[in-house]
Amino acid sequence: VLDTLARVVATQWSEQFGQPVVVVNRLGAAGMLAFSELAASRDSHSVIFSGQTALTVQPNVHANLSYRVEDFSPICQMFEVPFALVVGPDSPFKNFQQFADAARANPGKMLLGHPGTASFPHLLGAALAKHADYPIMDIPYRSMADQIKDVIGGSINSTVLSVGSFNPAIVRAIAV
């Protein structure tokens, strides 16, 4: 979703400024890799198009970030994205209650895929587990494509994805 939005904005900026605007997609570590790279570049012509996690959550979770929050100046909020807990097409869980009941009955067996420790999807999955009082084993992934592939294939039981980033004919949302 972020990459698509960034490319739409880049196209508009290219037309407005009369020069190319290049989008470079840096995956991994819940946005920390991209922020680290940009901070190290000291490039005054670069803009990062990102969710909030790397500036709001990660500095409170990781003591030794390679960037400082104060090195960045937010420009504006571009989007708001709802998230969903999704399961694969062959999952026996038709709703969140069934999922939570099975997780409580099988401690340590429910695997939650997410894009990185302390990423918003990871925290949302953990909050759902805490709220419904069930244990979850979290599995960090480098890309959403790998998460979706593994939830479809049954390697993991669930993942948290932004609404609009998955095909509901392929995976099933059981909580939004």
N, C-alpha and C positions, 0 to 999 in steps of 0.2 A: 504494500500500500504506500509506504513512504517513497519508495523508488519511483513509482508511477506518478505520485503527486509532484515529486521533485522534477521529473522530466517535463511535466506540463508547465510548471513554473519556469523552468529553464528555457523552454521554447518561447514563452511570453517575454522573458527578460532579454533573450537574444534579439527579438524583434524590437523591443523598446530601446535597448542600448546600442543596437547596430553592430554587435560583435558576438562571436560564439560564446555560449555558456555551456560548459561541459559538466556532466553529472558523473561522479565517480562513486560507485556503491561500495562501501566498506562494511562487510559483515563481521559479526562476532563480538562476544563479550558484552552483550546488551548495550552496544553503542560506545563502549569505552575505547575500542581500537580506533574508531573514526575520530573521536574527540582527541585522543592522544596524538594521532597523526597530524591533525589540524593544528593543535597547540604547538607541536614541534616545528611546523613549517613556518610559523610567524608570517604567513601570507595574508596581507591585508585585503586581498581581492577574493578570498574564499568565504563561502557561506556554508554552514552545515544545516541540513534539513533533517531533523531528528525528533524523536519522542523525548519526553522529559527525563527519563530514567537516568541517563548519564550525568545530568546536572543536579537532580534532586535526590535520587536514591543512592546511587553508587558512592558519592562522597561520604555518605554516612555508614556505608558498609565496608568499603575498602580504604584502609589507612594510607596506602602508598600509591595513589593514582599518579600517572605521569602527566597530568594536567591539573590546572586549578580552575575552579568554577569562575572565579573573578577574571579569568582570561577571556571569557566569552560574554557577549552582550546580546541577550534575546531581542529579537526584532518584533515578532508578533506570533500569535497563535494562528496556525494555518488550518487546523482540523481538530476534530474530537472524534474518537473512535471507540465504539462499544466492543467488548470482547465476549467470547463464548467459550465454554468448556465443551470440547467436541470429542466424539468417539468414532471409531471406524464403522463402516457399513455392516460388518458382521458382528458387531458388539451386541451382547445380549441386553445391554442397558438402553432402555427407551426413554428414561428420564433421570433426573439428578437423584431422586430418592433411591431408585434401584442401584445406582452407582455408589452412593454413600453407604447404603446397607451392605453391599458386597465388599466395599473397602473395610468397613468395620469388622465384617465376618472373616476377612482374609488379610490380617495385618502384614504389611511389607510386600504385598503382591501387586498393588495398584501402582503403575508407573505413569508419571506425568512428564511429558516432554515440554520443554520451554527453551527460549532462545538465549538463556544465560542466567547465572545466579544473580538474584536480586533484580532481574528484569521485571517489567510490569506483569507480563503473563505468569512468571514464576511466583511473584508475590500474590497475584490474584488466585492462582491455583492453591497456594499455601493458605490463603485466607478462607477459601471455600472449605478446605479440609479442616481447618481449625473450627470454623463456624458449625460444620456438620459433625464435628468430633470423629474424624476418621484419619488414619495414618496414610501418608502418601510417600512414595519414593520418587524423588525428582531426578530427571535426566536432562542435562543441558545439551542443546544442539547448536550447531553453527548456522543452520539455515532453516527457514520455515518449510522449504520443500522437503527436507529430510524428516522433519517432524510429521508432516502430512503423510509422506510415504510410509513411515513406520506406524502411524496410527491406523492407516488403511490396511497395512499388512499384519497388524496385530502385535508387532514387537513392543509397543507401548499401549496402555489402555486408554490414554487420553492426552490431550494437549489443549492449551489455551491459545486461541487465534483471534485476531481482529475480525469482526463481522465484515464481510465483503472480501476477505482474503482467501476464502475457501468456497468450494462448490457444495451446497447443501444436498446435491444429488449423490455426492461421493462420501462425505462425512456427515455425521449427525450432531447437531448442537443439542446438548441436554441441559444447559444453563446459560443464560445471557446476563 
